[in-house]
Structures are given as structure tokens and as C-alpha cells.
Amino acid sequence: MDIQEKTALITGGTKGIGLGIAEAMLAQGMKVMITGRKKTTVNEVVKKLNKKYAGNILGHAGDVTDIKSQKAAVSALKKEWKKLDVLIANAGVGHFASIEDLTSKQWNEVIDVNLTGVFNSVKASIPSLKKTQGYIITIASLAGCNFFARGTAYNASKFGLVGFTQAMMLDLRPYDIKCTTIMPGSVATYFNDHTPSKKKDAWKIQPEDIGQMVTDLLKMPARTLPSKVEVRPSRPPGS
């Protein structure tokens, strides 16, 4: 794919991995819409990015758990740029507790955002992506293949997301739509109320690293599809 002038929709694009992907795409000449739950936050990030990428960045406030909201985001993107080439399903949350302590509300939020939310974003995007023979990339986690204590909800959502994406890939490849899931290990983001530190988190994967990975995937020859990509820090503490 020649990615210059291609358009992308990134859910959860106001910070962390989503923002890292957005900036990498914009630097390559792509047009990007980022979404987030809070309109004020979305507008702040778009205003900042507009200083460098004016005309190539849009924002849309919406909730991935609401399929009408996702359809509205796709419609807004196409109204401005006429087509959708890439969907990055990145929005995610995490609640970590023993199964004894995990509440039904926490369970439902994790599954609704991390799994059903991706389903909604994908369903809203498929008609447009068929027309452009586009690309869907879901952001899963190494928690989608490695289980851990206090991770029942998060593991379930990410194991499910990996399986969802691989099955979706088989469904959609007759339309020449590519599907990949990226499974990062520790990333220096604000996930789960963490505040990144340049010094303490220097060993972690950085959001811009995932951004580079995404643009590299988009440039792969049409005949080749890395359908599942695991990525981890090369030298974690103690190694």
C-alpha cells in the first residue's frame, strides 16, 4: 500500500499507543481521524496536531461501546475525505483484581470496550473498507496469549480479541481487506492510570515504536500478511 494520502480512523487516539500511531501516520502523509470519549480531550489533541499537520487531522468524540457512535465517526471521516482506508481498533481499558474481588461492573466494562467495542468499530467500517480494499489493525496484548493472576477480565478480552481478529481475517480476505492484530508487551503509556517516566520507562516499548510498526505493516506487499504480531521489550529489567 502506498500510504500517502490514505485515510485512517483510530479509536482511542488521544494518548498512548493510539496517539503514537496517529503521529506516525501523519508524518507519512496520511489523513487521520482520532476518536475518544471526551470531546474536550479530543479537541485539545487535534488542536495540537493541527499546528504541524493542518488539514490532515480530524477528531470525533464517541464511545466504542455504541455502534451508532462508530457509524457516526466513519460518516464524519468520509464526509471530509470521501473514503476510509485503514481502521485502527485501539481503544481499551483494564481492571485487574482477583476473581473474588472483580465486580460485575468492572468485568462488563472491560469486555464491552476491549472486545465488543472492536466489533462495533469493525462493523461500522467494513462497508467502506470493502470499497478501498483496506486494512484493519486491532491492538491486543501479550495478555492475549499469556494469562496471569488478577487478569481474568483483561485476559478474557485480549484472548478473545486475538481470536476475533484471526477469524475476521479469514472472513474478509476474499474482499482483499487485510486484518492484523498487534500484541504488545509493556508499553510506556498512561494505561491503567500509569504516568510514563522517560527515565523509569525507558526500557519499555514506546508508543512511536508501535506507530512505526503500523506504518511498516501498511507498506507490506499486497501478497503478504503478517496476521499476528507479538512485540515485547528487548531488554526488560533483570534480563
N, C-alpha and C positions, 0 to 999 in steps of 0.2 A: 504494500500500500504506500503510495506517495501521500504522506500525511499533511503536507502543506495545504492549507485551505479546507481540510477536513473538519467536521464539527463533532463535538463530544458533549455528552451530558454526564456530569459527575455528581453522584449523590454523596452527601456528607463531605462537601468540598470546601468548607470554610477553614479547616485546620488539618494538621497532621498529614496522614497519607493522602487524603483527598486533595488537599491544597498542594502538596508536593507534586502530585500527578498533574494538576491543573497548570502549575508553573512550568513544568517540563513540556507540556503540550503547547502552551502559549509561546515558549521560546523556540519551538519548532515551526511556528506559523499556523498552528491550529486555532480554531474558534471554539471557545469553551463556555458552557453554562455550568455554574456550580449551584448546588442546592443545599439547604439547611433548614432546620425547623424555625429558627428565629430570623425574622425579616431584618431586624436591625443589624444582626451579625453578618448576614449575607450582604447587605448594602455596604457595610464597612469594608469587607474584604474586596468586593467588586470595586469600590472607590479607590482602594489602594492599588489594585492590579491595573486599573484603568490608566494610571499615571504612566505605565510602561507599555500597556497592550490595549490602548483605547480602540474600541470598535470590535475587538476580538473576545471580549469577556462579558457575559451576562450572569445575572443572579436570579434565583427563583426561590421563594420561601415555600416549603412544603414538607409533608410528612410521608415517609415511605410506607407507613402502615395504611395509608389511604390511597387506593388505586386511582381515585378521581384526581387526587393531587398530583400523582405521577403522570397521568394523561395530560393534565394541565401544563406541566413542565415541558413535556415533549411538544405540545402545541405551541407554547410560547417560543421555544427554540426554533421550531420550523417557521413560525411567523416571521422571525427575524432573518433566518439563514436558509430557509426553504427545505433543508434536508437534515437528517441525522445519520452520522456515520459510525459513531462509537458510543457505547454505554459503559460507564464505569460504575458498577454497583458496589459502593464503598461504605455507605452508612452502617454504623454498627454500635452496639452498646455491650457492656459486660457487667454482670453481677456475680460475685464469687462468694460462695458460702457452702458449708456442709449441707447435704440434702435435708438434714434435720432442721436447719435454720433458714434455708431458702424459702422465701414466701411465694405464694401463687402469683402475686403481682410482679415480682422480680422475674420469675420463670416466663410469664406471659410477655413481658416487655422484651426480654432477650430473644425469644422465639419470634415474636411479631416483627421486630426490627431486623434482626440478623438473617432471618430466613423468609418469612412472609413478605417482608419489605423488599427483598431482592426479587421475589416472584412478581410483586406489583410493578416494580421498575421495568423488569423484563417484559411483562405482558403489555405494558404501555408502549414499549419501544419496538416490539417485533414488527408491526406493520411498516414502520418507517425503515427499519434496518433491512427488511426484505428488498426494498427498492434500491438500496445503496450497496447491497451485499456487504453489510457492515460487520462490526466486531463487538462482542460482549465480553467484558472482563469483570469477574467478581473478585472481591478481596476477602479471602477466607483467612486462614491462620494455620500455623503448625498445630494449633489446638484442634484442627480438623483431622488429625491423624495420631496425635499424642494425647492421651487422657491424663488428667491429674486430679488430685483431691480438691474439693471445693469448686470443681469446674463442671458440675452436671449440666447446668443450663447452657453455659458457653460452649462446652464440648459438643453438646447435642446440636446446637445451632450451627457450629462450624463443620462438624462431621456431615450434617445434613446439607450444608451449602456446597461442600465438595461433591457429594453425590448428586445433588441437584444440577450443578454446573456440568458435570460429566455426562449425565443423561440428556440434558438440554443440548449439549454439543452434538450428540447423535441425532436428535430431533431436527436441528436447524442446519446441519451441514448440507442437506440437499438444496437449500436456498443460498448456499455459499456464504452463510453467516458463520463467522468463527467464534468460538467460545473458549475462554481460558479462565482458570481460577489461579490466583496467586496466593500462596500460603506463607506469609512472613512469620519469622520468629520475633524476637524482641526488637521493637522499633521505637525510636525516640519521639514519642508523641504525647499528647495530652490525654490519651485513653485512660479510662478508669480513674480520672481526677489526678493523674500524674502530671507534674510540671517538669518538662525536659530541662536538663542542665547540660550545657556544652561540655563541661568537664566530666561529670559523672556518667553521662550517657554517650560519651564519645565512642565507646566500643559497640554501640548498638547500630543497627541499620538506621539510616536517616531517611526521612520522607522523600528527599530528592533522589535517593537510590532507587526507590520503588518507581518514582516518576521516570527515571531513565529506563528501567526495565519495561515499563508500559510502552514507551515510545519505540523501544527496540522490538517489542513484540509486534507492534503495528506495522513495522517495516519488514517483517519476515516475508519471504516469497509466498505467494498465494497457495502454492502446493504444500506448504509446511505449516503444521500447527502444534506448538507446544501447549498441550491442553491442560496440564497441571504443573505448576512451577513452585517448588519449595525453595525458600530463601531464608538463610539464617546468618547471624553474625559470624564472621570468620574466626574471631578470637575473643570469645566471651571470657569474663573473669574466671580465673582458675584453670584455664586451658594451657 
